[in-house]
Amino acid sequence: MAEVTLFLREYARTRQDVGAIAPSSRRLGRALTRYVIPSPGNSRAVLEVGPGTGAVTRHIAGALGRLDTLDLIEANPRFAEMLQGTYGSDPRLRFRTGLVQEHDLGTYDTIVCGLPFANFDAPTTAEIFGRLLGALRPGGTLSFFGYVGGATLRRTFAGGAAREHTLAGQDVLRRILHRHAFRTETVLGNLPPARVHHLALVSDTVHSDTVHSDTVPVRQNTAPTRQAE
């Protein structure tokens, strides 16, 4: 309950930065962490950007092996404080406060991103994706999400400069998805429903068999990329 209360308070205070109206559901958490795959005997490096109050972090932490590490980068200092209070005793986790653009990144096998790209301008979106994709190890994956129908609503109701801002940001996302996305999932069990995109480096060949699920409908990205959301 404390997690939800803090989330709602921060949403009311800084909704431009928080972006979501509720913490990610368990189903969304499972979809975002689909490629945090256990590898016994090997050390994996995982990065979560924009963990918020930790709704997805718990899924990642639960999949970590003894030798794995998880770096968390959270811009909101109150969220960061909650995360450290929850996970600070786990030596596998490392905490950084601030914007992802402000930090020197290592290299990672898996990156999970919860940033509200719908709220960012085109240069910021391009910079963040450039840094995250540049931090992927060969064979690594980057997973992020947007809300179903969100792009259409913003295009419909935004006007003037706000509409140009929205269209430019969506164009950047569309080009990134066209180049890097190998799988997209629709998660209906979230408020609001979400679409999860899984990305890889262009030079990588990623095995993307369909995972049948009664909770997360899956669509393979074999057709031209849909409008970014």
N, C-alpha and C positions, 0 to 999 in steps of 0.2 A: 504493500500500500504506500509506503514511503517513496518508492520508486515512481509510482504513478503520480503521486502528489507533486513531487519535484518536477517531473516532466511537464505536467499541466501548468505549473507556476512559471516555468521557464518558457513554455510556449506562449503564454499570455504576455510575458515580458519581452521576449526576443524571437517572435515567430519567424522573422526573416532568416535567422540562423538555425532555428530548430527544424522548421520545414514541415515535420509530421504533426498530426493532431493527436496521436496516441503512440505509445511504444509499440515496436514491432511485435507481431504475434509469434507464437511458437512455430506456426507453419511457415511464416516468412523467414524466421530464423533458420529453420531447417533447410529451406531453399537456398538462402544466402551462403550457408556453410556446407553445401553439398560437396564441394571439392576440398574441404578440410579433411583429408582422408588419412587415417592412421597408417603409419609405415613403421612397424616394429623394428627396432634396431637402428633406425636412421633418424637423424636430427632434421626436423623441419622448422623453417622460419615462417611465421604467420604475422601479418599486419592487419589491424582493424583501424580504419579511419572513420571518425565520427561515431564512436560507440554509444554516445548518449548515456543513458542510465544503465546500460549493460544487458538489454534484452537479447541481443545477438551474442554478446560476449560469453554468456553462460553456455551457449551451444559450442562455441569455439573452445573454451576452456575444457569442456567435457570431452572433447575429441583429441586433446593434446596428449602426446606421449611424454615419458619422463625426460627425454632429451630435447623436446621441442621448446620453442620460445614463441611468445606472443607480444608484439609491440602494439600499444594502444595510443593513438593520437586523438585527443579531444580538445576542441577549442573552448568549450564552455567550462570555466573553472569550477562551477558547482557540480556539474556532471563528473568532472575529473576527480573531485574530492570524494564523491560517492563511490566511484570505481576503485579508488585506492583503499577506501574503507572496506570494500567487499573482497577485493582480490590482492590487497597489498602484502599478504603473508605468503603468496605463491611466488617462489623465486623464478619461475618460468616467465612471468609477466613483467613487462617494463612499461612505465607510464610517461607520456609526454603531454604537456599542455600547450595549446596554441594551434595555429593553422598549419596544415600539412605543408604548405608552401614555405613555412619558416624553418622546417627541419631538414637536416641531411638524412636521407633515407638509406637504409642498407639494401640488401637484396633478399627477396622473399619467394617462397614456393607458392604461397596463397595470400591474396589480398582481398579483404572484404571491406566494402565502402558503404557507409550509410549517409553520406553527405547529401543535402538537398539541392541537387544540381538545377532543379527548376527555378531556384531563387538566384542563381549565379549568372553573371554576364558571360558572353561568349569567350573573351580572353581568359577569364578565371577558370571556366570549365576546361578549355584547351590546356591551360597550364597544369591543372591538377591531374588530368588524364595522362598528359605527357610524363609527369613525374612518376605516377603510379605504374604505368606500363613500362617505363624505364627501369623501375625497381624489380620487375619480375625476372626470376631466373628462367632459363630455358625449360619449357614444359610447365611453367607456372600459370596460374589462373587469377583473374581479377573479377570479382562479382559485385554488382551494385543493383539498385532497384529504383523504379519510379512508380507513380500511382497510375492505375488504369484510368484513362479518360482525362487525366490531368492536363496533358498537352492540348487536347481539343478545347477544354474549358478555358485555358489561358488564351488561346488564339481567338476564341469567340468573344470573350468579354474584355480583353485588354484593348486599350486604344492608344493611339499616338506613340509616344516614346516607349511606353510600357509594352506595346505590341511589337515594336521593332526589337526591343530587348529580348522578348520571348522568342521571336522567330529566329533571331541570330543564335541564341543559346540552343534551340532545338536543332538548328542546322549543324552545329558542331557535334552534338550528340549523335545525330543521324549518320554523319560521316565516320565517327568513331565506331559505331555499331556495324556499319557496312564493312569496315576494314577488319575489325577484331572480334566481333561476336560469333561464337560457335554454338550457342544454345540460349534459348529464352524460355522462361517458365512463367505461367500466370498463377498467382496465389490468390484465390478467392477468399480464403479464411484470414483476412486481415482488414483493418479499418484505416483507410479504404482499401479495396483490393489493389494488389500490387503486381508489377511485372519485373521479374528478376532477369538480368542479363549477365551472362558469363562470357568473359573475354580472354583472349590469349594473344601472344605475339604472333605476327603474321607468319613468321618462319616456322612456328611450331605446328605439329600435327597432333590435335587433341582428340582422344577417344571420347566420344559423346553418345554412348548408347542411351536409349530412352530408359529412364527409371520410372516404372509404373507405380503410381501412388493414388490412393483414394482421397488424399488431402491436397496434393499439389498437382494440378493438371500441367502437363509438359508439352511444349511445342518445340520441335527441333527447328533450328534456324537454317532451313534449306531453301527458303524462298527469299526474294529481296526484302531487305530490312524494312519493317513497318515504321510509321512515324514515331520518333523518339518520344518517350513518356517518362 
